[in-house]
Amino acid sequence: MHFELNGEQQQLADAIRRWIGRDYGVETRRAIVHSESGVSPEAWAMMAELGLTALPVPEEHGGFGGDAVAMFAVMQELGRGLVVEPYVATMLGAEFLRLGGGQGALLERVAAGEAKLACALGEQRSRHDAFDIATRAEAVDGGFRLHGEKRVVLHGAEADALIVSARSAQGAVGLGGAANVGNGQGMDGVSLFVVPRDSTGLRVTGYRTLDGLRAANVALDGVVVGPDAVIGRVEEGGAILDAALDYGAGLLCAEALGAMQTLFDMTLEYLKTRQQFGAPIGKFQALQHRMADMAIHLEQARSMALLAALALARSRAGAGGRGADADAGNDADNETRRRVVSAAKYRVGLAARFIGQGAIQLHGGMGVTDELPASHYFKRLAMIELTLGDMDHHLERFMAQPGFREAA
């Protein structure tokens, strides 16, 4: 697929790359990862100054209204630099707010870099099925009371507010299988809430993940929120959840592409400089074949990640930005979005696994050491493949879309 960024997108990408090269090197990242908080206030302030936190936020809430294609350029550069700040978590949360409408004040704080968000969606039994929700929302005087537990909430302990999914009616609870992977089943009775980090009854236990990022387990023990905490409409949050998760998967595909490109480049450079038997090992035909296979995987993943970004941008434009009705855009665009995003997440995951494992093998035993950057790129790629649905999940979801079995 031939694709070029426009002038503004390229300038922003160049600015991010210069910042990472100047202020976010390997040692700086290592120090941030091993710090008590696991994030850098200085780095977050710079990201806000560059306009990254405002990029996808609608203009009426202080943002730039950037679509998924604009975010593609940003995420690719953040993937190159292995940035560990809670950007994906916050931008995914912002997408929930944009789709639901009615959270303008919080969106303005996000755009200004003054608020960080996290999305508390997964549960112990749900694995990759975000519609398998056991957390309950009980209507009470003046709002709702939430009971449940959420697991592996990315940057949950660093967030100022959490986006929480719950069931507030006797809708179909997800089955965790192919029948409930975004094809319209299990969406009934889903509600979405904004829960402030300091809410009474909210317990957040943070920890560091394999790739150096932070996650948390979240317990909601009778947390009470007001009616203004609802994102969209009560019991009608399923379509918003479905669309937002696709948006997040698209961001991860772009980030993985940047990480894969950097890992590929550093592996190629290593083959040119590592000497064995009096010659660079890159002259060995077997290793050249491996690099060629890695290049093919990289280009196929690039095409699919770009296609997903375009499908997300088209779906978002088709929705027309109608607040709580934004999820009810063109059905054909939504079906295309689901199909293309799942295909991209599968193909990018396959490439990430092949390139990551190949790079480690070509670096030899030192490839798995903490001192070598290649090991950190490999770990991040492994975690991206597991986040917001692994390859098996998205393959099942792709096959579950309308028309697939008939066409087959």
C-alpha positions as CSV (number, residue, x, y, z in Angstrom):
1,M,0.0,0.0,0.0
2,H,1.4,3.4,-1.0
3,F,0.8,6.0,1.7
4,E,2.4,9.3,2.6
5,L,1.8,11.6,5.6
6,N,0.7,15.1,4.8
7,G,2.9,18.0,5.7
8,E,1.5,18.6,9.2
9,Q,1.5,15.0,10.1
10,Q,5.1,14.6,9.0
11,Q,6.2,17.7,10.9
12,L,4.6,16.3,14.1
13,A,6.2,12.9,13.6
14,D,9.6,14.6,13.1
15,A,9.2,16.6,16.2
16,I,8.4,13.5,18.3
17,R,11.4,11.7,16.9
18,R,13.7,14.6,17.7
19,W,12.3,14.8,21.3
20,I,12.8,11.0,21.8
21,G,16.3,11.1,20.4
22,R,17.2,14.1,22.6
23,D,15.4,13.4,25.9
24,Y,14.1,9.8,25.9
25,G,17.1,7.6,25.2
26,V,17.6,4.0,26.4
27,E,19.1,5.0,29.8
28,T,16.4,7.7,30.4
29,R,13.7,5.1,29.7
30,R,15.4,2.6,31.9
31,A,15.5,5.1,34.8
32,I,11.8,6.0,34.3
33,V,10.7,2.3,34.2
34,H,12.5,1.6,37.5
35,S,11.3,4.7,39.2
36,E,8.6,4.5,41.9
37,S,5.9,5.8,39.7
38,G,7.1,4.2,36.4
39,V,6.2,7.4,34.4
40,S,7.8,10.8,33.9
41,P,5.9,14.0,34.6
42,E,8.5,15.8,32.5
43,A,7.9,13.5,29.5
44,W,4.1,13.9,29.9
45,A,4.5,17.7,30.0
46,M,6.5,17.6,26.8
47,M,3.9,15.3,25.1
48,A,1.3,17.9,26.0
49,E,3.4,20.7,24.8
50,L,3.9,18.9,21.4
51,G,0.1,18.7,21.2
52,L,-0.1,14.9,21.5
53,T,-2.7,14.9,24.3
54,A,-4.9,17.3,22.3
55,L,-4.6,15.7,18.9
56,P,-7.6,13.3,18.9
57,V,-9.8,15.5,21.2
58,P,-12.6,17.4,19.3
59,E,-12.0,21.0,18.6
60,E,-14.9,22.2,20.7
61,H,-13.2,20.7,23.8
62,G,-9.8,22.3,23.2
63,G,-8.3,19.6,20.8
64,F,-7.4,19.4,17.2
65,G,-9.9,16.8,16.1
66,G,-7.3,14.5,14.6
67,D,-8.5,11.2,13.1
68,A,-6.9,7.7,13.3
69,V,-4.6,8.5,10.4
70,A,-3.1,11.4,12.3
71,M,-2.8,9.2,15.4
72,F,-1.1,6.6,13.3
73,A,1.9,8.9,12.7
74,V,2.1,9.7,16.4
75,M,1.9,6.1,17.6
76,Q,4.5,4.9,15.1
77,E,7.0,7.3,16.6
78,L,6.1,6.4,20.2
79,G,6.6,2.8,19.2
80,R,10.1,3.6,17.8
81,G,11.1,5.1,21.1
82,L,9.4,2.6,23.4
83,V,7.7,5.4,25.3
84,V,6.2,4.1,28.6
85,E,4.0,7.1,29.4
86,P,0.2,6.4,29.7
87,Y,-0.6,7.8,26.3
88,V,-2.5,4.9,24.8
89,A,-4.6,4.4,27.9
90,T,-5.5,8.1,28.1
91,M,-6.3,8.4,24.3
92,L,-8.4,5.3,24.5
93,G,-10.3,6.8,27.4
94,A,-10.7,10.0,25.5
95,E,-12.3,8.1,22.6
96,F,-14.8,6.6,25.0
97,L,-15.7,10.2,26.2
98,R,-15.9,11.5,22.6
99,L,-18.2,8.7,21.5
100,G,-20.4,9.1,24.5
101,G,-20.6,12.9,24.7
102,G,-21.4,14.9,27.8
103,Q,-17.9,14.8,29.3
104,G,-16.6,18.1,27.9
105,A,-14.9,19.3,31.0
106,L,-12.9,16.1,31.4
107,L,-12.0,16.1,27.7
108,E,-10.6,19.6,28.0
109,R,-8.4,18.5,30.9
110,V,-7.2,15.6,28.8
111,A,-6.4,17.9,25.9
112,A,-4.4,20.2,28.1
113,G,-2.4,17.3,29.6
114,E,-3.9,17.9,33.0
115,A,-5.8,14.5,33.3
116,K,-4.8,11.0,32.6
117,L,-7.3,8.2,32.0
118,A,-7.3,4.4,32.2
119,C,-9.9,1.9,30.9
120,A,-11.0,-0.7,33.4
121,L,-12.6,-3.3,31.1
122,G,-11.0,-6.7,31.5
123,E,-11.9,-9.2,34.3
124,Q,-10.5,-12.4,35.7
125,R,-12.6,-14.7,33.5
126,S,-13.1,-12.5,30.5
127,R,-9.6,-13.0,28.9
128,H,-10.0,-11.1,25.6
129,D,-13.8,-10.8,25.5
130,A,-14.6,-7.3,26.7
131,F,-18.3,-8.1,26.7
132,D,-17.9,-10.9,29.3
133,I,-18.7,-8.5,32.2
134,A,-19.5,-9.5,35.7
135,T,-19.2,-6.1,37.3
136,R,-22.6,-4.8,38.2
137,A,-24.1,-1.3,38.3
138,E,-27.1,-0.9,40.7
139,A,-29.3,2.1,40.4
140,V,-29.6,4.1,43.6
141,D,-30.9,7.5,44.6
142,G,-28.8,10.0,42.9
143,G,-26.8,7.7,40.7
144,F,-25.3,4.1,40.6
145,R,-23.5,1.8,42.9
146,L,-20.7,-0.3,41.3
147,H,-19.5,-3.7,42.4
148,G,-16.8,-5.8,40.8
149,E,-13.2,-6.3,40.0
150,K,-11.1,-5.4,36.9
151,R,-7.8,-6.9,36.0
152,V,-4.7,-5.7,34.2
153,V,-5.9,-2.1,33.8
154,L,-3.1,-0.4,31.9
155,H,-1.9,2.6,33.9
156,G,-4.8,2.3,36.3
157,A,-2.7,3.5,39.3
158,E,-1.5,6.6,37.3
159,A,-4.9,7.7,36.1
160,D,-7.0,10.6,37.4
161,A,-10.2,8.8,36.3
162,L,-11.2,5.3,35.2
163,I,-13.5,4.3,32.4
164,V,-15.4,1.3,33.9
165,S,-17.7,-1.1,32.0
166,A,-20.5,-2.8,34.0
167,R,-23.9,-4.5,33.4
168,S,-26.8,-2.6,34.7
169,A,-29.5,-4.9,33.3
170,Q,-30.0,-8.6,32.8
171,G,-28.5,-8.5,29.4
172,A,-26.6,-11.5,28.0
173,V,-23.4,-11.9,29.8
174,G,-20.6,-12.8,27.3
175,L,-19.7,-16.4,26.7
176,G,-16.0,-15.7,26.1
177,G,-16.0,-17.4,22.8
178,A,-16.4,-16.7,19.1
179,A,-20.1,-16.0,19.5
180,N,-19.3,-12.9,21.5
181,V,-16.5,-11.1,19.8
182,G,-18.1,-7.9,18.6
183,N,-20.7,-9.3,16.3
184,G,-23.6,-7.7,18.2
185,Q,-24.2,-10.4,20.8
186,G,-23.6,-9.7,24.5
187,M,-24.0,-5.9,24.0
188,D,-27.3,-5.6,25.8
189,G,-27.3,-4.0,29.3
190,V,-23.7,-2.7,29.1
191,S,-23.2,0.7,30.8
192,L,-20.0,2.8,30.9
193,F,-19.0,5.1,33.7
194,V,-16.3,7.6,34.6
195,V,-15.0,6.8,38.0
196,P,-12.7,9.4,39.7
197,R,-9.5,7.9,41.1
198,D,-10.3,9.2,44.6
199,S,-13.8,7.6,44.8
200,T,-14.8,5.9,48.1
201,G,-14.7,2.1,47.8
202,L,-12.2,2.1,44.9
203,R,-9.0,0.1,45.5
204,V,-6.2,0.2,42.9
205,T,-3.2,-2.1,43.2
206,G,-0.5,-1.1,40.7
207,Y,2.4,-3.2,39.4
208,R,5.0,-3.2,36.6
209,T,4.3,-5.4,33.5
210,L,6.8,-7.4,31.5
211,D,7.4,-4.6,29.0
212,G,8.2,-1.9,31.6
213,L,4.7,-0.3,31.5
214,R,2.4,-0.1,34.5
215,A,-0.9,-1.9,35.1
216,A,-3.3,-2.3,38.1
217,N,-6.0,-4.5,39.5
218,V,-9.1,-2.5,40.4
219,A,-11.7,-3.4,43.0
220,L,-15.0,-1.6,43.1
221,D,-16.6,-2.2,46.5
222,G,-19.9,-0.2,46.4
223,V,-18.4,2.8,44.5
224,V,-21.2,5.4,44.1
225,V,-21.2,7.7,41.1
226,G,-23.7,10.3,39.9
227,P,-25.8,10.2,36.8
228,D,-23.4,12.5,35.1
229,A,-20.7,9.8,35.3
230,V,-22.6,7.7,32.6
231,I,-20.9,7.7,29.2
232,G,-23.6,7.8,26.5
233,R,-26.8,6.2,27.8
234,V,-27.5,3.7,30.5
235,E,-27.6,0.1,29.2
236,E,-26.6,1.3,25.7
237,G,-22.9,1.4,26.0
238,G,-22.2,-1.8,24.1
239,A,-21.7,-0.1,20.7
240,I,-19.5,2.6,22.2
241,L,-17.4,-0.1,23.8
242,D,-17.1,-2.0,20.6
243,A,-16.0,1.1,18.6
244,A,-13.6,2.3,21.2
245,L,-11.8,-1.0,21.5
246,D,-11.3,-1.1,17.7
247,Y,-9.8,2.4,18.0
248,G,-7.4,1.2,20.7
249,A,-6.5,-1.8,18.7
250,G,-5.7,0.5,15.7
251,L,-3.4,2.6,17.9
252,L,-1.6,-0.5,19.1
253,C,-1.1,-1.7,15.5
254,A,0.6,1.6,14.7
255,E,2.8,1.4,17.8
256,A,3.8,-2.1,17.0
257,L,4.8,-1.0,13.5
258,G,7.2,1.6,14.8
259,A,8.7,-0.9,17.3
260,M,9.1,-3.6,14.6
261,Q,10.8,-1.1,12.2
262,T,13.3,-0.1,14.8
263,L,14.0,-3.7,15.9
264,F,14.4,-4.7,12.2
265,D,16.8,-1.8,11.6
266,M,19.0,-2.5,14.7
267,T,19.1,-6.2,13.8
268,L,20.3,-5.3,10.2
269,E,23.0,-3.0,11.7
270,Y,24.1,-5.8,14.0
271,L,24.5,-8.3,11.1
272,K,26.6,-5.7,9.3
273,T,29.0,-5.2,12.2
274,R,29.1,-8.6,14.0
275,Q,32.2,-10.5,12.8
276,Q,32.4,-14.3,12.6
277,F,34.9,-16.4,10.6
278,G,36.6,-13.2,9.4
279,A,33.4,-11.7,7.9
280,P,30.2,-9.9,8.9
281,I,27.6,-12.4,9.7
282,G,25.2,-10.5,7.4
283,K,27.1,-12.1,4.5
284,F,25.8,-15.5,5.4
285,Q,23.0,-16.4,3.0
286,A,20.9,-18.1,5.6
287,L,20.8,-14.9,7.7
288,Q,20.0,-12.9,4.6
289,H,17.0,-15.1,4.0
290,R,15.8,-14.6,7.5
291,M,16.1,-10.8,7.2
292,A,14.2,-11.0,3.9
293,D,11.4,-12.9,5.5
294,M,11.3,-10.3,8.3
295,A,11.1,-7.5,5.8
296,I,8.1,-9.2,4.1
297,H,6.3,-9.5,7.4
298,L,7.1,-5.9,8.2
299,E,5.6,-4.6,4.9
300,Q,2.5,-6.7,5.1
301,A,1.9,-5.5,8.7
302,R,2.5,-1.9,7.6
303,S,-0.2,-2.2,4.9
304,M,-2.7,-3.7,7.3
305,A,-2.0,-1.2,10.0
306,L,-2.6,1.6,7.5
307,L,-5.7,0.0,6.2
308,A,-7.1,-0.2,9.8
309,A,-6.3,3.5,10.4
310,L,-8.1,4.5,7.2
311,A,-11.1,2.3,8.1
312,L,-11.2,3.8,11.6
313,A,-11.1,7.3,10.2
314,R,-13.9,6.5,7.7
315,S,-16.0,5.0,10.4
316,R,-15.5,8.0,12.7
317,A,-16.4,10.4,9.9
318,G,-19.5,8.4,9.0
319,A,-20.7,8.6,12.6
320,G,-20.7,12.4,12.2
321,G,-19.6,13.1,15.8
322,R,-23.2,13.0,17.2
323,G,-22.3,12.6,20.8
324,A,-24.2,9.6,22.3
325,D,-25.4,8.6,18.8
326,A,-21.9,8.6,17.3
327,D,-21.7,4.9,17.6
328,A,-24.8,4.6,15.4
329,G,-23.1,5.6,12.2
330,N,-23.2,3.8,8.9
331,D,-23.6,0.1,9.5
332,A,-21.5,-0.8,6.5
333,D,-18.7,1.3,7.8
334,N,-18.9,-0.3,11.2
335,E,-18.8,-3.8,9.7
336,T,-15.8,-2.8,7.6
337,R,-14.2,-1.3,10.7
338,R,-14.6,-4.5,12.7
339,R,-13.4,-6.7,9.9
340,V,-10.4,-4.6,9.0
341,V,-9.2,-3.9,12.5
342,S,-9.4,-7.6,13.5
343,A,-7.5,-8.5,10.3
344,A,-4.9,-5.9,11.1
345,K,-4.5,-6.9,14.7
346,Y,-4.0,-10.5,13.6
347,R,-1.5,-9.7,10.9
348,V,0.4,-7.3,13.0
349,G,0.6,-9.8,15.8
350,L,1.9,-12.4,13.5
351,A,4.6,-10.1,12.2
352,A,5.5,-8.9,15.7
353,R,6.0,-12.5,16.8
354,F,8.1,-13.4,13.7
355,I,10.2,-10.3,13.7
356,G,10.7,-10.3,17.5
357,Q,11.7,-13.9,17.7
358,G,13.9,-13.6,14.6
359,A,15.7,-10.5,16.0
360,I,16.4,-12.3,19.3
361,Q,17.8,-15.3,17.5
362,L,20.0,-13.2,15.1
363,H,21.4,-11.4,18.1
364,G,22.4,-14.7,19.7
365,G,22.4,-15.2,23.5
366,M,22.8,-11.5,24.2
367,G,19.5,-10.8,22.5
368,V,17.6,-11.6,25.7
369,T,19.7,-9.6,28.1
370,D,18.3,-6.5,29.8
371,E,21.3,-4.4,28.5
372,L,20.4,-4.9,24.9
373,P,17.5,-2.7,23.6
374,A,16.4,-5.5,21.3
375,S,15.0,-7.5,24.3
376,H,12.9,-4.5,25.4
377,Y,11.4,-4.1,21.9
378,F,10.6,-7.9,21.9
379,K,8.9,-7.7,25.2
380,R,6.8,-4.7,24.2
381,L,5.7,-6.4,20.9
382,A,4.8,-9.5,22.9
383,M,2.6,-7.4,25.2
384,I,0.9,-5.5,22.3
385,E,-0.1,-8.8,20.7
386,L,-1.9,-9.8,24.0
387,T,-3.5,-6.4,24.6
388,L,-7.1,-5.7,23.4
389,G,-7.4,-9.2,21.9
390,D,-4.7,-11.6,20.9
391,M,-4.3,-13.2,17.4
392,D,-6.7,-16.1,18.1
393,H,-9.4,-13.7,19.4
394,H,-9.3,-11.4,16.4
395,L,-9.2,-14.3,14.0
396,E,-12.4,-15.6,15.5
397,R,-13.9,-12.2,15.5
398,F,-13.0,-11.7,11.8
399,M,-14.6,-15.0,10.9
400,A,-17.7,-14.1,12.9
401,Q,-18.4,-11.0,10.8
402,P,-21.4,-11.0,8.4
403,G,-20.7,-12.5,5.0
404,F,-17.5,-14.3,5.9
405,R,-18.9,-17.9,6.0
406,E,-21.2,-17.3,3.0
407,A,-18.3,-16.0,1.0
408,A,-16.1,-18.9,2.0
